[in-house]
Every structure is written in C-alpha cells, then in structure tokens.
Amino acid sequence: MSTANQIWLYDTTLRDGAQQEGISLSVEDKLRIAQKLDEMGIPFIEGGWPGANPKDVQFFWQLKEQPLTQAEVVAFCFTRRPNIPVAEDKMLQAILAAGTRWVTIVGKSWDLHVTEGLKTSLEENLNMIRDTIAYLRSQGRRVIYDAEHWFDGYKHNPDYAMQSLKAARDAGAEWLVFCDTNGGTLPHEISQVVKEVVRSLLEDSATIPRLGIHPHNDGGTAVANAIAAVLEGATMVQGTINGYGERCGNANLCTLIPNLQLKLGYRCLEDWQLAQLTATSRLVSEVVNMAPNDRAPFVGRSAFAHKGGLHVSAVQRNPITYEHIEPELVGNERRILISEQSGLSNVLSKARSFGIELDKQDATCQHILERLKTLENEGYQFEAAEASFELLMREALGQRLEMFQVKGFQVHCDMLKWTDMPYSNALATIKVVVKGEEILEAAEGNGPVSALDNALRKALAKFYPEIANFYLTDYKVRILDGGSGTAAKTRVLVESSNGKEHWTTVGVSTNILDASYQAVIEGIEYGLLLKSTAKTAVTSI
C-alpha cells in the first residue's frame, strides 16, 4: 500500500473494547479476533495490558507461538508509578516480557488528574512520562504515547498539557495520540485544539511526531471527532470494531474506515481488505456474544435494505438514488424487504433473489401482493421471515411441493421441581403423512416448542435424513395486541440453520403453540426445499 495520504489504523477492541459492560473475552476469543483483524490488514492491534491480568500475559505468549502475518501487536501500559525508579517498576518489566516491538504508554495530560488522581506533583508527572518512554526506547521498543484526557486537560490548563506532550516527544515517542477520554468534546473543538497543538509543536521544532486521535463516544460524536482530527493532520485513528468500549464505547472503526477511505480519499486498507469489513464486524459480534446492530452504518443488515415500493423501483433502475455507496465495497449486500408497504417492484425483486423471474403484467403477481398485505394485516411479518415469503410465493405459483402433511399434534407439559429450581418437561405427540405413509411419533423436550420440534424431526427422519443437520438457532415471541389479555394474537419468528445457511419463518395465532407450530413446520419445509431441485428452478410466468 502506498503511504501517500495514508491513515494508520489502531484497533483496541481487545483492551478498550473488552471493557464494555457484558463483554468478557477468553484467550481463545482474543486470538481469534486478532487473527481476523490481521487478515483484514489492520496495522496496529492493541492486545492488552500484560501484567495487569494473567489472561493478557497468556495472550502475548500465545502470539509468540502463533504470530500474526502483518499486524504489529502492541502492549499497553501506564507510565511508571510516582517516585519509583523506572527500572524497578514491575509493570514495565511485564511489558518488556511481552516481547512486542511497539508499546503504547498512557500518561496524564490534565493537571486535575495528576494532583487528585495520582496524588503527585505536576513536575513528577512530567518525569514519569520522560523516564518511562526513554527507558522503553533504551530497551529497543518503539513507543506510541496516548495523552489521556488530552482535550479536557488542554481546555483547563493548556500550558501544562503542552508540557506533558512535549515531554513525551522529547523522550522519543514516535506517535502523539490525543485522547478524548471522557468522550464529551465536539468536532469543532477537536479541530481547533489539534490545529493549535500543531502550531505550538512547530514553534520549537521544524518537524513534529506523527499525531493520532483516540475518541470515546459519550457525546455520540466519536467518529465525527476522529474525522475532524484527521482533517487537521492526525494520521493514526484508534478505535474498536463495532464501537465497543466502556460506557458509550469508542470510535467505531466499521463506520470510520469507509468514511475516511470512500468519502474522503484516505488510504486505510486495500480494497479487497475493505470488502471484509462486514464479515469482520459480524464475526467479532459473534465472538463477544453481542447481537449485531442491524442498523449500523455500512455493515448492518439493514444498511442497504429497501422497503418502500418507490424506493425499490428507483434502486433497481439506479442504486445511487437511495444508496450512498455500493454495498459490495464493504462486503455488505442490498436487500429488498417484503411488507405491507411493498409494491410490485418489491415482489419482482424478491422473486428474482429466489431464482424466479416474474412478469409484472401477470395476475399472479398482484395475487401475491394482495395475499402479502392481507397476511401482514393479520400480524405476519415477512421482512423478518423471508423463508416464509418464498414458500408463500411458490404456493401461488404452484411450485410448493407437499413434502409432508401434519394431521395433528398434542403437547402435554409437566412442571417439575428439582430442589429450588422449577423445570418444565414437555411431551409432544404428532401425526404426519409422508409419501402416503401415516406416522405417529412422540418426543420430549425442555419446553412445548422443543418437544414439538423433536417429535416432527423424529417422524420425518426416515424419509428425509438431512433433517438431522437442521437445528433452531433463535426463537422470538411478540404479543401483537397486549390489550386483549390472554386472547392476544402472538407472532413467533423461528430461525433455523443447516450449519451453512440460516433462514427465518413466521407463525401467527391467538394460541402461542399454534403460532410456534406454523413457524417450526415451515422452517423444516424450507430446509428441505434448500436441498431439493425445486429451490434452484427458475420459472417464468
């Protein structure tokens, strides 16, 4: 990659991101994320604080056995403690033991934190910065200096904040990174302060170290703040995948990278690496066990989803009418949603994605659209259950094969009590006709839906052995008219998988078991459809 107009990306998901409430990463989790970030081409990956906890120590040792191919792994640490010789500080010995070429040192820029937090003098804080960086440089390490609380410190005492920054520069730091640690600075303030700092640094030196930005998102402007700093000369941006981080999170690299590269012309990644952004976002959310944000810019499932009929029609003619970039540039895809707001354009586009070419002049198209709107008025939701919509469409076209027929089912539940923990045990009995043969089966489960699913699979397994690979991955229940009490209508969404593909089906009824039954039945039917030749057939009408 050319270094002209280049932005150096610094990912701190494994440290700052892991401080988010609800996230806990194992060593294996950290290694998996680091390997994905390395593959995507992130130049700097902050691995954690060796010495602060055994997990981070083990992570750095593991990387010596399984080194990354291109990224620099960075160890993180504070400056030496007050009034302790730098060579005797055990924290810094752990940093050296981690064996990384680069080390990020964080120091205090705000005089309030020096006197109230560290309980030391302003001069001693400057000595701590100088001593720590000079010592690490003497040990062959390259240093990135994170100026903690930089913007708040500069606002309250700009002279002292500049002294702390110059102390880091003079001691040998190669990067000076401005941290908006409290996350409350606004973009216009970022621009003004960075501009003033550049001017001040140039007053006593013809050259300045490279500058970076590390914004938090407490004011909701972390990405905008990073862009503001870059426009004033910062060439390193520190952030996390999906914006994970303490409190309101850090700058979201999944939003920041495409804005810098696609909108402003900076070089962050190779084009083929940028196309991995969506997959990386989703993998990291899976590893940290946090639900992906469907509405996240660029990488969210809904980022390029179109629902209104006029929008769909326009996008099909020219995507730039309602899309600010091509979704493929960031590894995402265009989605046409099916709902009560749909027009024929939605139906035609969705049919095409199923391998079906429709003629909008044919009465079947209008029938599908009318059926869709009738069902959605009853509570069905097909934009979240595209597998059910494909089955509905194929039924209208006469393509829905009857692979089995359920004649009836019963579910019996017992409430058991083991010590102080109640446990619901369910038994389902189901009668199915498959290829002219009537099957009666029963199965247990840890709830009525599980029991019903197990019984159906048991009945069908002899005829469709591939069912053994199907499993439920999600089950959502929504009460549609809560004011009706126990007679309220219920919508159930069931997500299924065969290990390679995922699909969602929907059921609606005033009886939650009946709604679940509908969704489970269609989930299995659609899984079988994926294996059949009917799934790949292209039909014109």
Steps between C-alpha positions, in 0.01 A plus 500: 500500500626848416569718805371811323189631676507193725317461830648253747225298667546402862249250637443480875205258503699250707563752780278808487218312325513218754420754773143525371235382742401143413818409309749246634762358265691178548854462371360297210249778425777759492714288271212443259421873480867592463541255212196645321622858545842393371338342196304820434821703501478703823858629556491525882309265733509584868501166679452609859696586811748221581555485872156640581339154479611143418277483193689776321835348592388171349370676188838655424677171563258321267573750226867408520395146407242614243633832365286724286602545138497878455361693797711646782370374834526775759533466878332768712606650832497815713810702575709394797347561841588818693834508681611154383810447284381399157720187483343373823138536395363147461231616257766601249688173547182316397476724193853410395429130562208517255760539226311740275691743280247778566372618839224751569556707813219708644584807705311780672434824314247653737646662810187406696577131449861548603422666832170325583549161335872429519546711815832631376651821372472635148878478457511137614235414241720648228793295633285186494421558132862571406650216702257236377533578130879545517536169685291309247697655215824392668362146502440508125126572509313747280248712685153638432403758761130527586435839663213410732225761555685717248215729395365555852854561624574744218181696568579534874877558484638514145854587610535191718330275247755612238786440744385139545475448124843646431648288779379190314632631169842588641531159668459322167130426442436450128126564519316754714135396532233740627248316720149632557472270800173637638352506150326835534700720260324615182648490148557876467696494829709207378589692185594815689715325762687277255573801279637696799713203614657459157587870497651480851708192419641666190607808695795321664567229239503488122335159508243343728429136587210336327166576663206275582147519645329275755138618551233353725132522413330645808373796296413282201765672286801265519509428126447866413773598748745257342425640154546856631844409639604329176403808300736702723793266452456190718614189313414231758146420613441277801165327534320168535299267281128581536589786734527276806642662811437624851190710567377609153787340313788609277519628145347232279759392245229336290352847442823698505702297249256521206432868567870579489576280201189520284386854579820691576753316285738387776670162475413273792481150347539333165167478317481122545561544874230768528261247345554284811364770732145363533620144560748624760232702680270200520773257604608727786140544618466121499822449697409759765146356512328831425212523253607681181356846453282456192487877448874560524625718213676314218506154666151462649253255351262791436764742368398431140147366557215654301137468602288770334380409153614829344844457652531148366394601153751786495787290639444236234534764230796676660632398846644845578146636532482357853850362574797719589755231404499160332440248782752256352785745572467419871392138452130565558206436268183667382180358648147551373250470785153360467228661710158663486674807354629297206413561139542275200864609477570338837328178400681479165838573656450255783384230256816556298712440810320165535583407141151578370438738211151652510311709248339795678212494250397153617208485744702267727726790598205705620362196680829454688505868595139495624559180696811655656315810616208295635730282709702795629175665606433184703836534673747315278835668438680382189786748494643302794387162362605479139489120495127509577449752222678278249272213597197730460623609158568144383155395618342773284706376205407138557862413589459421868557127531312317772791316660290401801163576654441544871163354599511617859703529819464508876734646759498411869705694756601408855645745748766314695699631792859408562610652831423873464501512120173432311540310174248470217497160327287465185381205294376551144310248288467565129331323207659552158432363152813463288492352150169329575619351830344611829748545784420550869794614713565643845797683644594693811657842528586761758193696393198458271666647189812289549287187546293576189814562294658176623189296427470633145866434424466147637201434274671632188857376551436165327389676181725807515826410679643848434269626776761374745708804401219752567483684830326805649729797555249760626142521623322833544148564630313829459159579650323710236199632691583487868173669594315178413658319793531124464305518171770718345639407162860372509766511231783247513820524299719189480849508355640168378831387356661203329847607611563698181188706438251673729132565429208648694134401497194655665175385660209702640213386720314579821650169621876526553543125436314526171711798394815312596378191314453704181850646519669170589320309222594758237857510631544128435317520168726782381811312608388209286427739215861619512606140431254443219526578132192720534711761686719561197228489237437827312140554393354760265132580495 
